[in-house]
Amino acid sequence: MLLPYRGEQASMHYRELVRAVRLEYSGEDFSEFPEEPYPPDMRAPEYYKALHQRDHDSIIVFLRKWNPRVRFSKPRLRRILESSGEQLSQLSDEHLLNANLRLIRPHILTLFERFSKVLKYTGAAKALHILAPNLLVMWDAKIREAYRCAPNGEGYYNFHLRMREELSELAESYAKETSIRPDNALSEIEQRLTRGGAIPITRMLDIYNYHMISGRRK
């Protein structure tokens, strides 16, 4: 059973995220945390490998698997990865909830436009998420449409403004039901959903969007 899309004006509750992640990993339609965190690579080993190795080969394998409709030149992608190192280093340690998005906006725009020339709009977002996993969120055409974001750098940037609102709502809703501080809420959600907190909250947001909006499963 797929989750209903909650609409633009509703606040996001952390239980919606929990429910989406449980649907993704086990097919269980529950909004309570699982008894044991899920193994991070149970459903998507190529994602997990790319996320933690971040080398060219693992990224290429991940993109071939997760964006199969777009054929791309591996040498050209390697050149872009190599030439983008300095800008990526500016983003790799940022977290979406706390990042100064206005300050790093030029990097986000440039990187998205550069990668989208090779990987198109969905593939660019997937690659950039791997390269800055705590900051950047994946999307697809249906998600872009639902959030009314254009398929370009500006739309990608605006999408992250919306995703930061989602993270803030997640943290606040979790803090209200627990004794934990809001600034620690997201890491605790990560720990309770995947073993060792190995999957970032930004990927969980993608899972939420995927089930709520796209209406299909990876």
GIPE-V937583 format. One record per residue. N is the residue number from 1. RES is the residue in one small letter. PHI is phi in whole degrees, 0 to 359 (999 if undefined). PSI is psi in degrees with one decimal (999 if undefined). D_LAST is the distance of its C-alpha to the last C-alpha in Angstrom with 1 decimal. Layout:
# GIPE-V937583
N,RES,PHI,PSI,D_LAST / N,RES,PHI,PSI,D_LAST
This chain:
# GIPE-V937583
1,m,999,129.6,14.6 / 2,l,270,150.7,13.1 / 3,l,285,148.4,15.1 / 4,p,283,144.1,17.7 / 5,y,290,130.9,17.9 / 6,r,276,-9.6,20.9 / 7,g,90,160.7,22.7 / 8,e,287,-27.4,24.1 / 9,q,269,-16.5,27.1 / 10,a,284,147.9,25.9 / 11,s,279,149.0,25.6 / 12,m,271,129.0,22.5 / 13,h,258,144.3,23.1 / 14,y,299,-27.2,21.6 / 15,r,294,-26.9,20.9 / 16,e,295,-40.0,18.4 / 17,l,294,-45.5,16.4 / 18,v,303,-44.3,17.0 / 19,r,297,-42.7,15.9 / 20,a,295,-42.3,12.5 / 21,v,295,-39.5,12.0 / 22,r,293,-37.2,13.4 / 23,l,298,-42.0,11.2 / 24,e,293,-44.4,8.1 / 25,y,273,-32.4,10.3 / 26,s,226,-6.4,12.5 / 27,g,77,7.6,12.0 / 28,e,274,131.5,15.4 / 29,d,262,69.9,16.5 / 30,f,228,147.9,18.9 / 31,s,257,6.0,20.0 / 32,e,267,150.9,22.0 / 33,f,299,144.8,21.2 / 34,p,294,157.4,20.4 / 35,e,299,-38.2,23.5 / 36,e,233,140.1,22.2 / 37,p,300,148.3,19.7 / 38,y,284,143.3,16.5 / 39,p,301,130.9,16.6 / 40,p,295,-26.3,14.8 / 41,d,256,16.3,13.3 / 42,m,298,-39.8,12.5 / 43,r,255,-18.8,8.7 / 44,a,214,71.1,8.7 / 45,p,298,-35.3,12.3 / 46,e,292,-33.0,12.3 / 47,y,294,-49.0,11.4 / 48,y,298,-41.6,14.1 / 49,k,296,-45.9,16.5 / 50,a,296,-39.6,16.4 / 51,l,300,-39.8,16.8 / 52,h,262,-19.4,19.8 / 53,q,265,-41.8,21.4 / 54,r,55,30.4,21.0 / 55,d,265,165.4,22.8 / 56,h,301,-43.7,22.5 / 57,d,296,-44.5,21.3 / 58,s,291,-33.8,18.4 / 59,i,294,-41.1,17.3 / 60,i,296,-43.6,17.7 / 61,v,299,-44.0,15.6 / 62,f,301,-46.6,12.8 / 63,l,292,-37.8,13.2 / 64,r,299,-36.6,13.6 / 65,k,280,-40.8,10.3 / 66,w,262,-9.7,8.2 / 67,n,222,55.8,10.8 / 68,p,291,-19.9,12.1 / 69,r,285,-17.9,14.0 / 70,v,256,113.4,16.3 / 71,r,272,134.4,18.9 / 72,f,223,159.5,20.8 / 73,s,277,118.6,23.9 / 74,k,296,-43.8,23.5 / 75,p,300,-39.2,27.1 / 76,r,293,-40.9,26.8 / 77,l,296,-41.2,23.7 / 78,r,300,-39.7,25.7 / 79,r,296,-39.2,28.7 / 80,i,292,-41.5,26.8 / 81,l,300,-42.7,25.5 / 82,e,292,-41.5,29.1 / 83,s,283,-13.7,30.7 / 84,s,262,5.1,28.5 / 85,g,304,-43.4,29.4 / 86,e,294,-45.3,32.0 / 87,q,292,-38.9,30.0 / 88,l,296,-33.8,27.0 / 89,s,295,-24.8,29.4 / 90,q,286,-19.8,30.4 / 91,l,249,-20.2,26.9 / 92,s,298,-29.7,25.5 / 93,d,260,3.6,27.3 / 94,e,280,149.4,26.8 / 95,h,244,135.1,25.0 / 96,l,303,-38.1,23.8 / 97,l,295,-34.2,25.8 / 98,n,250,-7.2,29.1 / 99,a,293,147.0,28.9 / 100,n,276,88.0,31.5 / 101,l,297,-34.0,29.2 / 102,r,297,-38.0,32.2 / 103,l,290,-40.1,33.6 / 104,i,265,5.1,30.6 / 105,r,308,-44.9,29.7 / 106,p,302,-37.9,31.3 / 107,h,294,-43.3,29.2 / 108,i,298,-45.7,25.9 / 109,l,297,-47.9,27.2 / 110,t,297,-45.8,28.4 / 111,l,295,-41.6,25.4 / 112,f,295,-45.3,23.0 / 113,e,297,-38.3,25.4 / 114,r,293,-48.5,25.9 / 115,f,288,-33.1,22.3 / 116,s,291,-21.7,21.4 / 117,k,294,-25.6,24.2 / 118,v,258,-39.7,22.4 / 119,l,251,-0.9,18.7 / 120,k,67,-176.0,18.9 / 121,y,286,-39.9,17.8 / 122,t,287,-44.2,14.1 / 123,g,296,-36.8,14.6 / 124,a,298,-42.8,17.6 / 125,a,294,-34.9,15.9 / 126,k,293,-45.7,13.4 / 127,a,297,-43.8,16.4 / 128,l,292,-31.6,18.6 / 129,h,298,-43.4,16.5 / 130,i,299,-37.7,16.8 / 131,l,278,-23.4,20.5 / 132,a,220,69.5,21.2 / 133,p,291,-23.9,18.6 / 134,n,270,-4.5,20.8 / 135,l,248,-45.8,21.6 / 136,l,254,140.8,19.0 / 137,v,247,140.8,15.8 / 138,m,285,159.2,12.9 / 139,w,211,172.0,12.7 / 140,d,220,-176.1,11.9 / 141,a,299,-41.7,14.5 / 142,k,292,-36.0,14.0 / 143,i,293,-43.9,14.1 / 144,r,303,-45.4,17.2 / 145,e,296,-42.4,18.8 / 146,a,296,-37.1,18.4 / 147,y,268,3.8,20.1 / 148,r,57,46.8,22.5 / 149,c,248,130.2,22.0 / 150,a,292,150.8,23.2 / 151,p,279,65.3,21.3 / 152,n,206,-177.0,23.8 / 153,g,300,-41.5,25.0 / 154,e,296,-42.6,26.6 / 155,g,296,-39.4,23.6 / 156,y,296,-43.1,21.5 / 157,y,296,-46.3,24.4 / 158,n,297,-34.7,24.8 / 159,f,301,-39.6,21.1 / 160,h,287,-26.8,21.9 / 161,l,298,-41.4,25.0 / 162,r,292,-40.9,22.9 / 163,m,294,-32.7,20.5 / 164,r,293,-37.1,23.6 / 165,e,301,-41.7,25.0 / 166,e,299,-45.1,21.9 / 167,l,297,-39.9,22.5 / 168,s,297,-41.7,26.1 / 169,e,294,-38.9,25.6 / 170,l,301,-50.1,23.3 / 171,a,297,-41.9,26.1 / 172,e,293,-42.1,28.8 / 173,s,294,-37.0,27.5 / 174,y,290,-41.0,26.9 / 175,a,297,-33.6,30.4 / 176,k,293,-27.2,32.0 / 177,e,259,-2.5,31.0 / 178,t,226,178.0,31.7 / 179,s,266,3.7,34.5 / 180,i,279,151.4,32.4 / 181,r,287,148.8,33.1 / 182,p,303,-34.3,30.6 / 183,d,286,-9.9,30.4 / 184,n,253,-2.4,29.2 / 185,a,295,-44.2,26.8 / 186,l,294,-40.6,23.6 / 187,s,294,-33.8,24.2 / 188,e,290,-37.6,25.0 / 189,i,299,-44.1,21.8 / 190,e,303,-45.0,19.9 / 191,q,294,-35.1,22.3 / 192,r,280,-17.7,21.8 / 193,l,259,-38.1,18.1 / 194,t,232,142.1,17.4 / 195,r,304,124.6,20.2 / 196,g,71,10.2,22.5 / 197,g,62,31.6,20.7 / 198,a,287,-18.5,18.8 / 199,i,256,123.6,15.8 / 200,p,291,155.6,17.3 / 201,i,299,-26.6,17.5 / 202,t,294,-36.0,16.2 / 203,r,292,-37.1,12.7 / 204,m,295,-35.5,13.1 / 205,l,298,-39.6,14.2 / 206,d,296,-41.9,11.1 / 207,i,299,-44.6,9.1 / 208,y,302,-50.2,12.1 / 209,n,300,-41.4,12.1 / 210,y,299,-47.4,8.6 / 211,h,285,-38.1,9.6 / 212,m,285,-33.7,13.2 / 213,i,247,-48.4,13.2 / 214,s,287,-31.8,10.4 / 215,g,72,27.0,10.4 / 216,r,209,172.8,7.0 / 217,r,237,149.9,3.8 / 218,k,287,999,0.0
